[in-house]
Amino acid sequence: MGGEEEENRWPPWLKPLLKEHFFVQCKFHADSHKSECNMYCLDCMNGALCSLCLSHHPDHRAIQIRRSSYHDVIRVNEIQKYLDISCVQTYIINSAKVVFLNQRPQPRPGKGVTNTCQVCYRSLLDSFRFCSLGCKIVGTSKNFLKIRRRSPEKKGAPCESSEDSYSSSSHSRNTSRFPSFTPSTPPRMALNFRSAKRRKGIPHRSPMGGLMIEI
């Protein structure tokens, strides 16, 4: 019964959205210059779509995914019509307020940081509890809250939600047992190849005793 309550707490499209791969070429419209898949239909939940695919989804709820530093984001004015995003930190990118879809863990918090994401520990402003939608799903689950209550380290402020008020508890760094919705990131092979090409040549001595530098 508890598992069903957890599933019903969120819209059925949310977890599939967070696991989806965006910004890949559409297999149906590969010859078009608009073949990049950065749209998602909340009604059909049938994967990432390009702008040409939307003609087959008339009157459906479709949202656009954008990218910032290789991470997927969505504009607040689009997602808040369908989802309560309270306690998730927002960012301003290209003059628009956005939220990240999935977690972006930091190796270590910066100096003077007083507040971090309760799931992945990314630095946050004091008024937020989560860095992304994925972290909010994990951080407000019953299993996560039970574990946090066992640790007396730190308590956070409760979220003010339009649907329910989430109680907050203490930190627990053992988050490996909780699901991660982040899709795998493709390797940045092109960047590595370019950086390898920039290596300087090996200096060689000329027969006359001077130093000849190969550029």
Buried (B, 14 or more C-beta within 10 A) or exposed (E): EEEEEEEEBBBEBBBBBBBBEBBBEBEBBEEEEEBBBBBBBBEBBEBBBBBBBBEEBEEEBBBBBBEEEEBBBBBBEBBBEEBBBBBBBBEEBEEEEBBBBBBBBBEEBEEEEEBBBBBBBBBBEEEBBBBBBBBBBBBBBEEBBEBBBEEEEEEBEEBEBEEEEBEBBBBBEEBEEBEBBBBEEEEEEEEEEEEEEEEEEEEEEEEEEEEEEEE
